[in-house]
Amino acid sequence: MPRFKLTIEYDGAPFVGWQRQEAGLSVQGVLARAVAAFCGEEVTVHGAGRTDAGVHALGQVAHVDLARDWRSDRVRDAINAQLRPYPVAVLRVEKAADGFDARFSARKRHYLYRIVNRRADLTLDRGRAWRVPRALDAAVMHAAAQQLVGRHDFTTFRAAECQAKSPVKTLDRLEVARAGDEIRIHAAARSFLHHQVRSMVGSLVLVGEGKWRARDLAEALAARSRKACGPVAPPDGLYLVSVEY
């Protein structure tokens, strides 16, 4: 049975998240229905990352097994035709290599968090970034963020409902940079805990506002307690950018 690798872009605003749930519209669900509509097969579309409600993707990766060995471009175009009017697009379809699994074959996942640091309300970026009206020092945020890079117990930055077997993760990259009114936070790791990126971003904003020092962030990490975490950043600004294999 041929396996196809899909690279997908979506606006997470109307969805309960990637994963199918008993109630609500999911990205996984609309993709499975689109596949069924074009080829008549009931399938599961397996994603590389289970993004939460409101989280976006520029390069989510998934795989799907189909009975027929379709041309890759035909699969892409047929799925996209059935996805309208949902804000989901299959950018590329490739024949997957033997043994490929979108989730378990992944070597690194890259996320971006967008903060618009200005007093004025958002217009074009509403629902696609977090507006923080108070002045933020991106350089101080970046310096503090480096204390989180490496292998740590990230219990402090882990959602209570996280199902990961261990809170220990290796964070390969956490960079903060400003471009005009926008602050971009890039994070990369093989895998993340539930709400880890949003939890780290919320705590970094406290640093940027001057409410926390770098030492406070380090102490929060060392506490290994959810109570030590800053506020969790909203999902609007988070994007799954790409997945490395």
C-alpha positions in Angstrom: 0.0 0.0 0.0 1.6 3.3 -1.1 2.4 5.8 1.6 2.3 9.5 0.8 4.0 12.4 2.6 2.0 15.6 2.8 3.3 19.1 3.7 0.4 21.2 4.9 -0.3 24.8 5.7 -3.3 25.9 7.8 -4.9 28.7 9.9 -5.7 27.1 13.2 -8.3 29.6 14.2 -11.5 27.7 13.3 -10.2 24.3 14.6 -10.1 22.5 17.9 -6.6 21.5 17.0 -4.9 19.0 14.7 -6.2 15.9 16.3 -9.7 14.6 15.8 -12.0 15.0 18.8 -15.5 13.9 19.6 -16.8 17.4 19.1 -15.5 20.2 17.0 -13.7 20.7 13.7 -10.2 19.4 13.5 -7.5 19.7 10.8 -7.0 15.9 10.8 -10.7 15.4 10.4 -11.2 17.7 7.4 -8.1 16.2 5.7 -9.5 12.7 6.1 -12.8 13.7 4.7 -11.1 15.4 1.8 -9.2 12.2 1.0 -12.4 10.1 1.3 -14.2 12.5 -1.1 -11.7 12.1 -3.8 -10.8 8.4 -3.6 -13.6 6.9 -1.5 -11.2 5.5 1.2 -11.6 6.0 4.9 -8.2 6.9 6.2 -6.3 8.3 9.1 -4.0 11.2 8.3 -1.0 10.9 10.7 0.6 14.2 11.6 4.1 15.1 12.9 2.7 17.4 15.6 -0.6 17.7 17.4 -1.1 21.4 17.3 -3.6 22.9 19.8 -6.7 24.9 19.0 -5.8 28.2 17.4 -2.2 27.2 16.5 -1.2 27.6 12.9 1.1 25.7 10.6 3.3 26.7 7.7 4.9 23.3 7.3 3.0 20.6 9.2 3.9 17.1 7.8 1.6 14.1 7.7 1.4 10.7 6.0 -1.5 8.8 4.6 -1.7 5.3 3.1 -3.8 4.8 0.0 -4.8 1.6 -1.8 -3.9 3.0 -5.3 -0.5 4.3 -6.4 -1.7 7.8 -7.4 0.6 10.5 -9.0 1.7 12.8 -6.2 0.5 16.0 -7.9 -2.9 14.4 -8.4 -3.2 13.6 -4.7 -2.3 17.2 -3.8 -4.7 18.8 -6.2 -7.6 16.4 -5.5 -7.3 16.9 -1.7 -7.0 20.7 -2.1 -10.2 20.7 -4.3 -12.1 19.0 -1.5 -10.7 21.1 1.3 -12.4 24.3 0.2 -13.6 26.5 2.0 -11.5 25.4 5.0 -8.2 27.4 5.6 -6.1 24.3 4.9 -3.8 23.7 1.9 -1.6 20.8 1.0 1.5 22.4 -0.3 3.4 19.3 -1.5 2.8 15.5 -1.8 5.7 13.1 -2.2 5.9 9.3 -2.2 7.2 8.4 1.2 10.4 6.4 1.7 10.1 2.9 3.2 9.5 3.0 6.9 8.6 6.7 6.9 6.3 7.9 9.7 5.4 11.5 9.9 5.6 11.5 13.7 8.2 8.9 14.7 10.7 9.6 11.9 10.9 13.3 12.7 14.4 14.5 13.9 13.5 18.1 14.7 10.5 20.3 14.9 10.7 24.1 14.3 8.2 26.5 15.9 7.8 30.3 15.6 6.0 32.5 18.0 5.0 36.0 16.8 4.5 38.9 19.2 3.4 42.3 18.0 4.8 44.8 20.5 2.7 48.0 20.1 -0.1 50.0 21.7 -2.4 49.9 18.7 -4.8 46.9 18.3 -4.1 44.3 15.6 -5.9 44.4 12.3 -4.3 42.2 9.6 -2.6 40.1 12.3 -5.6 39.6 14.5 -5.7 35.9 15.4 -2.2 35.4 14.0 0.0 37.1 16.6 -0.1 38.1 20.3 -0.3 41.9 20.8 1.7 42.9 23.9 1.2 46.7 24.4 3.9 47.1 27.1 7.5 47.7 25.9 9.6 44.5 25.6 13.4 44.3 25.6 14.1 41.5 23.0 17.8 41.4 23.7 17.2 40.7 27.4 14.6 38.1 26.5 17.1 36.4 24.2 19.9 36.3 26.8 17.5 34.8 29.4 16.2 32.3 26.9 19.6 30.7 26.5 19.3 29.3 30.1 16.5 27.0 28.7 18.5 25.6 25.8 19.8 22.1 26.4 18.6 19.0 28.2 16.3 19.8 31.1 13.3 18.7 33.1 10.7 21.1 31.7 7.9 20.3 34.2 7.5 24.0 34.9 6.6 24.6 31.3 4.4 21.6 30.8 0.6 21.5 30.7 -1.1 19.6 33.5 -2.8 17.4 30.9 0.4 16.6 29.0 0.6 12.9 28.2 4.4 12.7 27.5 6.1 9.9 29.5 8.9 12.2 30.7 9.2 15.9 31.3 12.9 15.8 30.2 13.5 17.3 26.8 16.4 18.7 24.8 15.8 22.2 23.5 18.1 22.8 20.6 17.3 26.4 19.9 15.4 29.3 21.6 16.1 32.6 19.9 14.4 36.0 20.4 14.8 38.8 17.8 13.0 42.1 17.1 12.1 43.4 13.6 10.3 46.7 14.0 7.2 46.2 16.2 7.4 42.4 15.8 9.3 40.1 18.2 9.9 36.6 16.8 10.8 33.7 19.0 12.2 30.6 17.3 12.2 27.2 19.1 13.6 23.9 17.8 13.7 20.5 19.4 13.1 16.9 18.4 9.9 17.0 20.4 8.1 19.4 22.8 5.8 18.9 25.8 2.2 20.1 25.7 2.1 23.9 25.9 5.9 24.0 26.3 6.6 26.7 23.7 3.6 28.9 24.8 4.6 28.5 28.5 8.2 29.5 27.7 7.1 32.5 25.7 4.8 33.7 28.5 7.6 33.6 31.0 10.0 35.4 28.5 7.5 38.2 28.2 7.8 38.8 31.9 11.5 39.1 31.4 11.1 41.5 28.6 8.8 43.7 30.6 11.3 43.8 33.5 9.1 41.9 35.9 11.5 39.0 35.9 15.2 38.8 35.7 17.1 36.1 33.9 17.7 34.5 37.3 14.0 34.3 37.9 13.6 32.3 34.7 16.4 29.9 35.7 14.8 29.5 39.1 11.4 28.8 37.5 13.0 26.0 35.4 14.8 24.6 38.4 11.6 24.6 40.5 10.1 21.8 38.3 6.6 23.1 39.3 3.8 24.4 37.1 3.1 27.0 39.8 6.5 28.6 39.0 5.6 29.3 35.3 4.6 32.7 34.0 1.3 33.1 32.1 0.8 30.8 29.1 1.0 32.8 25.8 -2.2 32.6 23.7 -2.2 30.1 20.7 -2.7 32.9 18.1 1.0 33.6 17.7 2.3 30.1 17.5 3.2 28.4 14.1 4.6 25.0 13.4 7.1 26.1 10.7 8.8 22.9 9.5 9.8 19.3 10.5 13.2 17.8 9.7 13.7 14.1 8.9 
